[in-house]
Amino acid sequence: MRILLVQADWKQHNFGFRLAAMPEPLGLETIAAAAPGHDVRILDLRCQNNLAEEVRSFDPDVVGVTALTPEVYAARDVLAEVKSIRPGIFTLVGGHHASLLPEDFYLPQVDAILVGEGEQSFARLIRALEGQSDPAGVPNLIVRQGDGSFHANLVGPMEIDLDTLALPRRDLTERYRPEYFFLFDRPDTSVATGRGCPFRCSFCSVWAFYHGRTRMMSPERVLEEVRQVRTDHITFVDDNFLLNHQRESEIADRILAEGIQKRYSIECRTDSIVRHPELVTKWVRAGLYAVLLGLEGSDEILAAVNKRNTAGVNDEAIRILQDHGVVIWGAFLVSPDWDVDDFRRLSDYVRSRRITHTQFTILTPLPGTPLYAEKQSQLLTRDYTCYDALHAVVPTRLPREEFYRQFARLYRQTDLSPYVEMVRNGKMSLEDMKRGRNMLHLMSQPESYIVNDPVLRQQRGAYAPGRTAARAGERPE
């Protein structure tokens, strides 16, 4: 069978997290590996906007698309265009949003919705379609019936032994590799060595998606994938890479023993670092140079989102990483309930800790999270393009324009000395420094946030991507 897997493009020009990162579609590469013996292609519309041409030339039997919450309308549009070109193509959608709110894809252009981890169910679906049998027996699948209604098949086993997974089909995205990056690392390769998280942060949908389960690949399986990677830089995209210190220690030992020369970035919790600072020492020897930390900034907001951590632990982790020369990418939550003093305190915190790489996000109730359930009555919009963590979808304490002015100001960094020091120490090139400054400049423009705000854009009569789709769909504004 011919299978086309599509990464939709949710466009934000000169604004948003696309400025800081565009990772490869690892989920699609992993799904592609679950269909050996078939002709599979991956089309990344962020890099190559030629869906109609690809559908006509490849003539696929199956088209699948994945979507995070802000990408819902883009994914819908992809499948609608596919059906308009070849009505007989079997269309499929999966990913976080489709799994947690599948009813958002109960649409004529969708034949099936894959819920949860997809490798096993996708393989079974392809076998069913290949044999021209009814996909009704495929677990974790919601299938459109002849009358247009959707029927959920029985839920099958959710857990997948990660060591049995085939290596992701990175060959299918090789032509796009130069475009994939995290911050200043281009080209980059994303590697996932585990799934799930044992913590219950109220704003995070990861643990909800994995039903509270946490699983990890063995060091042997991780090294098998690391050896395959061709780029000089690897980003481990696990939500907490240092969760099992014995496993991570062995992975570093194997990298060192084999003499693998690469640079690594990870994401982890600060308490993992503080409990095992020796891991940082070992991983720096192996090639670790950058860590993404969810710092949030204060004990109050850490407690409010059930982070089960403290600002004191964060400070100790910052000290350990900086003592080892590791670049810190600090992520901070901003509450819509903040006043001017709260913004000032966060700005002072970032400056005092000399955190050069920053990511500020507005606390957003994403579908599937406890925060989403809690804030239902306060939601100002159902337009998912606003759920990008850069717009307030609930009321703000400050007037909304002032809230965005304060938020945008967080990205203004006037003290260049930390960057100059990084250039001197070889942690950043002069060109990287210039790119970083430009990135911060673009993110520090209040109007960029206001233009798609769910309240202010209506007051101004401005058009925002997704508004038409939202009103035409099942979840109106």
C-alpha positions, 0 to 999 in steps of 0.5 A, a space after each residue: 500500500 502507498 501511505 502518505 503521512 503529513 505534518 500540517 503547517 500551522 503558520 506563525 510568521 516571525 512570531 512564536 516558538 517556531 523562531 526557537 525550534 522546529 523539531 522533526 515529526 518524530 511521531 510520524 517517523 515512528 508510525 512509518 516504521 510500523 508499516 514495513 513492506 509498504 511504500 511510505 512517504 512523509 510530507 512536512 508542510 512546514 518545509 514543503 507546501 505541495 500537498 495537492 501535487 504530492 497526493 496526485 503524483 503519489 496517489 496514496 491509499 492512506 493519508 494520515 496527519 497528526 495535530 497538537 491543539 493549535 494545529 487542529 484546523 490545519 490538520 482538518 484542512 489537510 484531510 479536506 483537501 485530500 478528499 477533494 482530490 481523491 475521495 477514495 483515500 482512507 484518511 486518518 488523524 492521530 496525536 495528542 489532541 485527537 486522542 484527548 478530544 476526538 470529537 473535534 475530528 468527527 468530520 466528513 473528511 475524516 475516516 478514522 481517529 487513532 487514539 493514544 499510542 499508535 504503532 500497534 493499532 496503525 499496523 493492524 489498520 494497514 493490514 485490515 485495509 490491505 486485506 479489504 477487511 473492516 477496520 472495526 476490529 482494530 483497537 483504539 480506533 474511532 471509525 466513521 460509519 456509513 451514516 456519518 456517525 463515529 464508532 469507537 472500537 474496543 480499547 486494546 492494550 495501551 502499553 508498548 514495549 519501547 525496546 521492540 519499536 523499530 528505529 524511526 524512519 528518518 530516511 523519509 525526512 532526510 530532505 528536510 533535515 537542514 530545516 530541523 533545529 532547536 535554538 542554535 543547533 541546526 540540523 538537529 535530530 530528536 530522539 525519544 527514549 521514554 514515554 510518559 511522566 510520573 508527575 501530575 502538573 495541572 497544565 500538562 497533557 503528557 501524563 493524561 495522554 499516557 494514562 499515568 504510565 511511564 516507560 523507558 527504553 533500555 540503554 542498549 536500545 537508546 545506543 542503537 538509535 544514537 549510533 544511527 543519527 547522522 547529525 552532530 547534535 541530538 536533542 533528547 525530547 523525553 519530558 524528564 530525561 534524568 528520571 532514572 539516574 541508573 539508566 542515564 548513567 549507563 547510557 552516558 558510560 556507553 557513549 563514552 566507551 564507544 567514543 561517540 562524538 556528538 553534542 546533546 541537549 536534554 529536558 529534565 526536572 531540576 530535582 533530578 539534577 540536585 539529587 544526582 549532580 554526578 550525572 551532570 558531570 558524566 554527561 558533560 564529558 559525554 557531550 551534554 551542553 544544554 538543558 531545558 528546565 521548567 523553572 516557572 520562577 516562584 514557589 507560588 506558581 510551582 505550587 499552583 500548577 502542582 509541580 511538586 518542586 521548589 524555587 530553592 531546588 531550581 536555584 541549586 540546579 541552576 548553580 550545578 549546571 552553570 558550574 559545569 558550563 551547561 547552557 540553561 534554556 529556562 522555561 517560565 509560566 506566566 499566569 493570566 492573574 498576574 499584575 505588574 509586580 509579578 512580571 517585574 519579579 520574574 524579570 528580576 529573577 531571570 536577570 539575577 540568575 543570568 539565564 540567557 536562553 528564555 521561554 515564557 509561556 502563558 498558563 494555558 488550559 490545554 484539552 485533556 489537562 486538569 486545568 482545562 476542566 477547572 477553567 471551563 467556565 472561564 474560557 473566552 474562546 474555543 478557537 484552538 489557534 489561541 491555545 499556543 501558550 502565547 495568548 490568554 484564553 481566560 480573563 486577565 487581571 490587567 487590562 489585556 493590552 497591558 498584560 501583553 505589553 508586560 509579557 512581551 517586555 519579558 523578552 527584552 534583554 538589554 544586558 549583553 554581558 552574559 551573551 558576550 561571555 558565552 561567545 568568549 567561552 565558545 558556547 555560542 558563535 557571534 552569528 548565534 548571538 545576533 540570531 538570538 537577539 533578533 529572535 528576542 526582538 521579534 518576541 518582544 513586540 506586543 502587537 504580535 500577541 494582540 493581533 490574535 487575542 480572542 478578545 482584542 482581535 474582535 474589538 479591532 475587527 481583525 482576521 485571525 487564522 482559524 476563526 472561520 474554521 472554528 465557527 464552521 466546526 463543532 466548537 464555536 467561539 
